[in-house]
Amino acid sequence: PRSPSLPHPRAPPPTTCTMAPSKVDAAQVTKAVAALRKHLAKVKAEAGGSTPLFDGDDDDDAEVYSVMISTRRVPQRSSNKLVPVQIPHPLLNLATAEVCLIVKDHQGEGHKESKKKVLEMEKCGVAKVLGISKLRANYKPHEAKRKLCDSYDLFLADARILPLLPKLLGKSFFKKKRQPVPVDLTKKDWPSQIKKAASATYARQGAGTCLMVKVGKGTHSETEIVENAIAAIDGAVEKVVARGWANVQAIFLKTTDSVALPVYTAMPDADEDAKARVVEEAALKARDEKFKLERDGSA
């Protein structure tokens, strides 16, 4: 089926939506969401109404809406760290979702204590408490790690053990962008920490000029997706994009299997490009000097 299309927009002046002022035009986002929903409905109807958009996925997975932020410059450094971005309408329903909480333990003791604490809490979606010692002992094979990755809707982890997890979890989690979200378990109010983490969407700065953030599912209404998209765009630009809006080239909205529809396009900015080059050259020079000092010191 033919993908939807919209006229390529110029960057509009700041406009006020139902939440807060944004550089993104809420009307343009609304048009994009409406076009994508119409496209998904058409694809579903042509497939008989019950067939997923692609093999191995259910309808809910297929109807994931994401914003794609394209930056002017390649980032100086990439990171696998997930940055929380608050949205008004969570993607996860803790009443039905299954969350795996990875905790710090010592020979299983911390794990048992954490499990007891979770059982005493009100319903907050935690289906499994996994101690890091059990993660290390029981999930060594790649197949075991892959099954674990596919078993839960969200992974949370005590922020204190986060640096240990990449090696223990393996590549599957990071390829599928399912790496655990850090939570502060030094605080007494665990339900609040877990609910806060589950109610956010997440962004990370990769090595390229494209940043993806999930903003909605097929179960959300059109208005909810629009509000989530605007909140996610503003939050991601502020928290993740180096130099903020000055470094944003364009923003698009898409679903898992659709074309990307433009909702914001910035005009060329020679001054910003010149400033960015100065910053990048200074960072490169500092990195070279640091490398030289380390090399000379080890000689």
RAPEUR-V67616 format. One record per pair of residues at least 12 apart in sequence whose C-alpha atoms are under 10 Angstrom apart, sorted by the first residue. I is the first residue (numbers start at 1). J is the second residue. Records with the same first field share a line. If there is no record, write none. Layout:
I: J  J
//
This chain:
1: 39  40  42  43  46
2: 39  42  43  258  259
3: 35  36  38  39  40  43  257  258  259  260  261
4: 32  34  35  36  37  38  39  40  258  259  260  261
5: 32  35  36  39  259  260  261  262
6: 28  31  32  35  260  261  262  263
7: 28  261  262  263
8: 261  262  263  264  265
9: 25  28  250  261  262  263  264  265  266
10: 250  262  263  264  265  266  267
11: 23  24  25  249  250  251  263  264  265  266  267
12: 24  25  28  263  264  265  266
13: 25
14: 26
15: 27
17: 226  227  230
18: 227
19: 88  227  230  231
20: 230  231  234
21: 230  234
22: 230  231  233  234
23: 230  233  234  245  264
24: 229  230  233  234  251  263  264  265
25: 230  263  264
26: 226  227  229  230  263
27: 226  263
28: 226  261  262  263  264
29: 223  225  226  227  229  230  252  253  261  262  263  264
30: 222  223  225  226  227  229  263
31: 222  226  261  263
32: 226  252  253  254  260  261  262  263
33: 65  221  222  223  225  226  229  253  254  255  261
34: 222  223  225  226
35: 254  261
36: 63  65  253  254  255  258  259  260  261
37: 63  65  218  221  222  255
39: 255  258
40: 53  59  62  63  218  255  257  258
44: 59
53: 256  257
54: 256  257
59: 217  218  219
60: 217  218  219
61: 217  218  255  256
62: 217  218  255  256  257
63: 216  217  218  219  220  254  255  256  257  258
64: 91  214  215  216  217  218  219  220  254  255  256  257
65: 213  214  215  216  217  218  220  225  228  229  253  254  255  256  257  258
66: 211  212  213  214  215  216  217  225  228  229  232  252  253  254  255  256  260
67: 211  212  213  214  215  216  228  229  230  232  233  251  252  253  254  255  260  261  262  263
68: 210  211  212  213  214  233  250  251  252  253  254  260  261  262  263
69: 209  210  211  212  213  233  236  237  241  248  249  250  251  252  253  262  264
70: 208  209  210  211  212  241  247  248  249  250  251  252  265
71: 208  209  210  211  237  241  242  244  245  246  247  248  249  250  251
72: 209  210  246  247  248  249  250  266  268  269  272  273  276
73: 208  209  210  242  247  248  249  273  276  277  280
74: 206  207  208  209  210  242  247  280
75: 205  206  207  208  209  210  241  242  247  280
76: 207  208  242  279  280  283  284
77: 205  206  207  208
78: 204  205  206  207  208
79: 204  205  206  207
80: 166  174  177  179  203  204  205  206  207
81: 162  179  180  181  182  202  203  204  205  206
82: 177  178  179  180  181  182  201  202  203  204  205  240
83: 181  182  200  201  202  203  204  205  235  236  239  240
84: 181  182  196  197  198  199  200  201  202  203  204  232  235  236  239  240
85: 197  199  200  201  202  203  213  231  232  233  234  235  236  237  238  239  240
86: 196  197  198  199  200  201  202  228  231  232  234  235  236
87: 199  200  201  202  215  216  224  225  227  228  229  230  231  232  233  235
88: 199  200  224  225  227  228  229  231  232
89: 199  200  201  215  216  220  221  224  225  227  228  231
90: 195  196  198  199  200  201  215  216  217  220  224  228
91: 198  199  200  201  214  215  216  217  219  220  225  228
92: 125  153  154  195  198  199  200  201  216  217
93: 124  125  153  195  198  199
94: 123  124  125  126  153  194  195  198  199
95: 123  124  125  126
96: 123  124  125  153
97: 124  125  126  127  152  153  154  198
98: 124  125  126  127  128  151  152  153  154  155
99: 124  125  126  127  128  129  151  152  153  154  155  156  194  198
100: 125  126  127  128  129  130  148  149  151  152  153  154  155  156  157  180
101: 114  115  118  125  126  127  128  129  130  131  154  155  156  157  158  180  181  182  183  194
102: 114  128  129  130  131  132  134  135  155  156  157  158  159  161  162  165  180  181  182  183
103: 115  129  130  131  132  133  135  156  157  158  159  160  161  162  183  185
104: 130  131  132  133  157  158  159  160  161  162  185
105: 130  131  132  133  134  161
106: 131  132  133
107: 131  132  133  134
108: 130  131  132  133  134
109: 131  133
110: 130  131  132  133
111: 129  130  131  132  133  134
112: 129  130  131
114: 129  130  131  185
115: 127  128  129  130  131
116: 129
117: 190
118: 190  191
121: 189  190  191
122: 191
123: 191
124: 190  191  192  193  194  195  198
125: 153  154  191  194  195  198
126: 152  154  155  156  191  194
127: 152
128: 152  155
129: 156  157
130: 157
131: 157
132: 157  158  161  164  165  168
135: 148  165  168  169
136: 165  167  168  169
137: 168
139: 168  169  170
140: 168  169  170
141: 170
142: 169  170  171  172
143: 172
144: 169
145: 168  169  170  171  172  173
146: 169  170  171  172  173
147: 172
148: 169  172  173
149: 169  170  172  173  174  176  177  178  179
150: 172  173  176  178
152: 178
153: 178  198
154: 178  179  180  181  197  198
155: 173  178  179  180  181  182  197  198
156: 178  179  180  181  182  183  194  197  198
157: 179  180  181  182  183  184  185  194
158: 180  181  182  183  184  185  186
159: 180  181  182  183  184  185  186
160: 182  183  184  185  186
161: 182
162: 179  180  181  182  183
165: 179  180
166: 179  180
177: 202  203  204
181: 194  197  198  202
182: 194  197
183: 196  197
184: 197
200: 214  215  232
201: 213  214  215  216  228  232  235  236
202: 214  215  232  235  236
203: 232  235  236  237  239  240  241
204: 236  239  240  241
205: 236  240  241  242
209: 241  247  248  249
210: 250  251
211: 236  237  240  241  251
212: 233  236  251  252  253  254
213: 229  232  233  236  253
214: 228  229  232  253  254  255  256
215: 227  228  229  230  231  232  233  253  254  255
216: 228  229  255
217: 255
218: 255
229: 253
233: 251  252
242: 276
243: 272  276
245: 266
246: 266  269  272  273  276
247: 266  269  272  273  276
248: 264  265  266  267
249: 264  265  266  267  268  269
250: 262  263  264  265  266  267
251: 263  264  265  266
252: 264  265
//
